[in-house]
Amino acid sequence: MTTEPGAPVTGAERPPSHRWGFGAFLLVEAVLLATAAMVSALLREGRAPGAPVPMRDILIGTITPTVVAAGVALLITVLRGNGPLTDLRLQFRWDDVRTGLRFGLIGLVVTTIGVAVWTQIVGKENATSAIGTLVQDTRLSVQAAVVLFLYLWLVGPICEEIIFRGLLWGAVERLHWGKERWGRVAAFVLSTGVFAASHLEPLRTSLLIVISIPIGLARLVTGRLLGSIVAHQVNNFLPALALLLTALGAMQV
């Protein structure tokens, strides 16, 4: 028996319950922050004050914390649940890919409009993301720029979706209000807000909420993680491409 996208999972199709909850997400967030702090401290050692940030440090500092945190999230599902395929709803379905593409394209439009409006409100110098600011004044090699592009476009969204619309989403669905579970709508709302706030860019939080809504809707509609992963990757393509061109000196932000 097949389930239509967005239809609730019932009966024999309902996966076995996992044993991890909101505490698992908090642990992964702590690992993310601790890894970022440790990597930053290690990379700063021996660097003269005011010296340019080496391209190696940009790549390591950007990629490592999120990849490590996502790895811990996957490990939690293995040790305290039924594995990532079941607990994080990571099954591959072409319908989810198509739904993700649709919401991703909607997200591109929303992101383009949102960034344009936001830039007018706060000014160009305040609208740039943290990684965009870091790359803006640093000329990367072609290899480093391509690695950063592929991470921001493909790998980063997978890791972030595992953490926020996988682990956090599954934790929220297990919470109860009295005898009733919070459910998928609560998971959508909370994961959208936490995802935006977790970037630690207060000025851009409201913009990140707008950007993340189509991504969360892909997860809500399909009931699985692949849709939001694809939507996130599509939504990240143009910003990642802009950073690639900026890093190569072919474009100014």
Secondary structure, DSSP 8 states (H G I E B T S, - for coil): ----TT----GGGS----S--HHHHHHHHHHHHHHHHHHHHHHHTT--TT----HHHHHHHHHHHHHHHHHHHHHHHHHHSS-HHHHTT----HHHHHHHHHHHHHHHHHHHHHHHHHHHHH-HHHHS-HHHHHHHT----HHHHHHHHHIIIIIHHHHHHIIIIIIIHHHHHH-EETTEE-HHHHHHHHHHHHHHHTT--GGGHHHHHHHHHHHHHHHHHHSSHHHHHHHHHHHHHHHHHHHHHHHTTS---
